[in-house]
Amino acid sequence: MTAVALTLEPPADPYAIDPARLGVAASAPPAELQRAATLLLFGAHRLGLLAIEGALAEPWPTGTAAGIRARYIANCLRELDTFLKGLLDQVAPTRPGRPRRHNTANRMHEVAHRTGACGHATMGAILPDDVARLRALGRTRACLWHCHGLVRRPDHDGGAWMTAGWHASASTDLRRYALGEYLAPQGRDLIGVGTFYGHLAHKISSS
């Protein structure tokens, strides 16, 4: 079990989604789908607040504090990932007898393919770039948690770079780090990550 970095009980009003605009998963009552989407939206919003005016708005620390910061951010990303999986479970529950995918990017790819093949309008806006960014966020989270941000594993065997989950400065491309570099995400990077998860919440829950 990990410490709670964001929240488990968002207030309902500021982040509620109109049930009339929710997806139409027959096995998911609108209230459950709305709750899952609201939780992801609130978590994304909280990450943005932390990056603007909270502890994550401060410059990257040094020494022991740097490792603490890295693990705290990793925990925030883990919680957003968990909230996203909860929303995907409401839109397209795992079929009986099939193993549940724990990798969120693989789950997103599977759900988008499955619902798209069935003509489900809700997931039609999910793009390959969204799945690729989720994979990059998974690598980012692991690097921050296990290595305190020291890049030790590339995107692919034999590669020299690891793609992070935020954009390079003044670019729409995700930032790449060479092996041996340190991840030190700044407030603007984390705000962008929160915005990305917020967009996913709307894409998945809105038809």
C-alpha positions as CSV (number, residue, x, y, z in Angstrom):
1,M,0.0,0.0,0.0
2,T,1.3,3.5,-0.8
3,A,0.7,6.8,0.9
4,V,-2.1,9.0,-0.5
5,A,-0.5,11.8,-2.5
6,L,-3.7,13.3,-4.0
7,T,-7.1,12.3,-2.6
8,L,-9.6,9.5,-2.3
9,E,-12.7,11.7,-1.6
10,P,-13.1,14.6,-4.1
11,P,-15.9,17.2,-3.5
12,A,-18.7,16.4,-5.9
13,D,-19.8,19.8,-7.1
14,P,-16.8,21.6,-8.8
15,Y,-15.7,18.5,-10.7
16,A,-19.0,16.7,-11.4
17,I,-19.7,15.6,-14.9
18,D,-23.2,15.9,-16.4
19,P,-24.6,12.3,-16.4
20,A,-26.3,13.1,-19.8
21,R,-22.8,13.4,-21.3
22,L,-21.5,10.2,-19.9
23,G,-20.7,7.0,-21.9
24,V,-23.2,4.3,-22.2
25,A,-21.6,1.2,-20.8
26,A,-24.6,-1.0,-20.0
27,S,-23.1,-2.7,-17.0
28,A,-22.0,0.6,-15.4
29,P,-24.6,2.7,-13.7
30,P,-24.2,6.4,-14.6
31,A,-23.4,7.3,-11.0
32,E,-20.5,4.9,-10.9
33,L,-19.1,6.1,-14.1
34,Q,-19.5,9.7,-13.0
35,R,-17.8,9.0,-9.7
36,A,-14.8,7.3,-11.5
37,A,-14.5,10.2,-14.0
38,T,-14.8,12.8,-11.2
39,L,-12.1,11.1,-9.2
40,L,-9.7,11.2,-12.1
41,L,-10.5,14.8,-12.9
42,F,-10.0,15.8,-9.2
43,G,-6.7,14.0,-9.0
44,A,-5.5,15.7,-12.2
45,H,-6.6,19.0,-10.8
46,R,-4.8,18.4,-7.5
47,L,-1.6,17.6,-9.2
48,G,-1.8,20.9,-11.1
49,L,-2.4,22.8,-7.8
50,L,0.6,21.1,-6.2
51,A,2.7,22.1,-9.1
52,I,1.4,25.7,-9.2
53,E,1.3,26.7,-5.5
54,G,2.1,23.5,-3.5
55,A,5.2,21.6,-2.5
56,L,5.9,20.7,-6.2
57,A,6.1,24.3,-7.3
58,E,9.4,24.8,-5.5
59,P,12.7,24.3,-7.4
60,W,14.0,20.7,-7.5
61,P,15.8,20.0,-4.2
62,T,19.2,18.5,-3.6
63,G,20.6,15.6,-1.5
64,T,18.1,13.4,0.4
65,A,15.3,15.7,-0.4
66,A,15.6,15.0,-4.1
67,G,14.9,11.4,-3.6
68,I,11.9,12.2,-1.4
69,R,10.6,14.6,-4.1
70,A,11.1,11.9,-6.8
71,R,9.2,9.3,-4.9
72,Y,6.4,11.7,-4.0
73,I,5.9,12.6,-7.7
74,A,6.0,8.9,-8.6
75,N,3.2,8.3,-6.0
76,C,1.1,11.0,-7.5
77,L,1.5,9.4,-11.0
78,R,0.6,6.0,-9.6
79,E,-2.6,7.3,-8.1
80,L,-3.6,9.0,-11.4
81,D,-2.9,5.7,-13.1
82,T,-5.1,3.9,-10.6
83,F,-7.9,6.4,-11.0
84,L,-7.7,6.0,-14.8
85,K,-7.9,2.2,-14.6
86,G,-11.0,2.6,-12.4
87,L,-12.7,4.7,-15.1
88,L,-11.7,2.2,-17.8
89,D,-13.3,-0.6,-15.7
90,Q,-16.6,1.3,-15.7
91,V,-16.6,1.9,-19.5
92,A,-15.5,-1.6,-20.4
93,P,-15.3,-4.2,-17.6
94,T,-13.0,-7.1,-18.0
95,R,-14.9,-10.0,-19.4
96,P,-15.4,-13.0,-17.2
97,G,-12.6,-15.6,-17.5
98,R,-10.1,-13.1,-19.0
99,P,-7.1,-11.9,-17.0
100,R,-7.3,-8.2,-16.0
101,R,-4.5,-6.1,-17.5
102,H,-2.6,-4.2,-14.8
103,N,-0.6,-2.1,-17.3
104,T,-2.7,1.0,-17.9
105,A,-1.4,1.7,-21.4
106,N,-2.2,-1.9,-22.5
107,R,-5.6,-1.7,-20.8
108,M,-6.3,1.6,-22.7
109,H,-5.2,0.1,-26.0
110,E,-7.4,-3.0,-25.4
111,V,-10.5,-1.0,-24.3
112,A,-10.2,1.5,-27.2
113,H,-9.8,-1.4,-29.7
114,R,-12.7,-3.4,-28.2
115,T,-15.2,-0.6,-27.9
116,G,-14.2,0.9,-31.2
117,A,-14.7,-2.4,-32.9
118,C,-18.2,-2.4,-31.4
119,G,-19.0,1.1,-32.6
120,H,-18.8,2.6,-29.1
121,A,-18.5,6.4,-29.7
122,T,-17.0,7.1,-26.2
123,M,-13.5,5.7,-26.9
124,G,-13.3,6.9,-30.5
125,A,-11.1,9.9,-29.6
126,I,-8.4,7.8,-27.9
127,L,-5.3,8.1,-30.1
128,P,-2.1,6.0,-30.4
129,D,-0.3,9.0,-29.0
130,D,-2.4,8.8,-25.9
131,V,-1.4,5.2,-25.4
132,A,2.3,6.0,-26.1
133,R,2.3,8.8,-23.5
134,L,0.8,6.4,-20.9
135,R,3.7,4.0,-21.6
136,A,6.2,6.9,-21.2
137,L,4.5,7.9,-17.9
138,G,4.8,4.3,-16.7
139,R,8.6,4.4,-17.4
140,T,8.8,7.8,-15.8
141,R,7.0,6.6,-12.7
142,A,9.3,3.6,-12.3
143,C,12.4,5.7,-12.8
144,L,11.4,8.2,-10.2
145,W,10.3,5.5,-7.7
146,H,13.1,3.0,-8.0
147,C,16.0,5.1,-9.1
148,H,15.1,8.5,-7.7
149,G,15.0,9.9,-11.2
150,L,18.3,8.5,-12.5
151,V,17.7,7.2,-16.0
152,R,19.0,3.6,-16.2
153,R,16.7,1.9,-18.7
154,P,16.0,3.1,-22.3
155,D,12.7,2.9,-24.1
156,H,13.9,-0.2,-25.9
157,D,16.7,-2.7,-25.4
158,G,19.9,-1.3,-26.9
159,G,18.5,2.2,-27.0
160,A,20.2,5.3,-25.6
161,W,17.1,7.3,-24.5
162,M,14.2,7.2,-22.2
163,T,11.0,9.1,-23.1
164,A,9.4,10.9,-20.2
165,G,5.7,11.7,-19.7
166,W,5.9,15.4,-20.3
167,H,6.7,17.6,-23.3
168,A,10.0,19.0,-24.2
169,S,10.2,22.8,-23.9
170,A,8.3,24.6,-26.7
171,S,7.5,21.3,-28.4
172,T,4.6,18.9,-28.8
173,D,7.1,16.0,-28.6
174,L,7.7,14.2,-25.3
175,R,11.0,15.0,-23.7
176,R,13.8,12.4,-24.0
177,Y,16.5,11.8,-21.4
178,A,19.9,10.1,-22.1
179,L,21.0,7.2,-19.9
180,G,22.7,8.7,-16.9
181,E,20.6,11.9,-16.8
182,Y,18.3,12.7,-14.0
183,L,14.6,13.4,-14.2
184,A,13.7,16.6,-12.4
185,P,10.2,17.5,-13.5
186,Q,9.3,21.2,-13.0
187,G,5.9,22.6,-12.2
188,R,5.0,23.2,-15.9
189,D,5.8,19.5,-16.6
190,L,3.5,18.3,-13.9
191,I,0.8,20.7,-14.9
192,G,0.9,19.2,-18.4
193,V,0.7,15.7,-17.0
194,G,-2.4,16.7,-15.0
195,T,-4.0,18.3,-18.1
196,F,-3.3,15.1,-20.1
197,Y,-5.1,12.9,-17.5
198,G,-8.0,15.4,-17.4
199,H,-8.4,15.2,-21.2
200,L,-8.4,11.4,-20.9
201,A,-11.2,11.6,-18.3
202,H,-13.3,13.7,-20.7
203,K,-12.5,11.5,-23.7
204,I,-13.4,8.3,-22.0
205,S,-16.5,9.5,-20.1
206,S,-18.0,11.8,-22.8
207,S,-19.7,10.6,-25.9
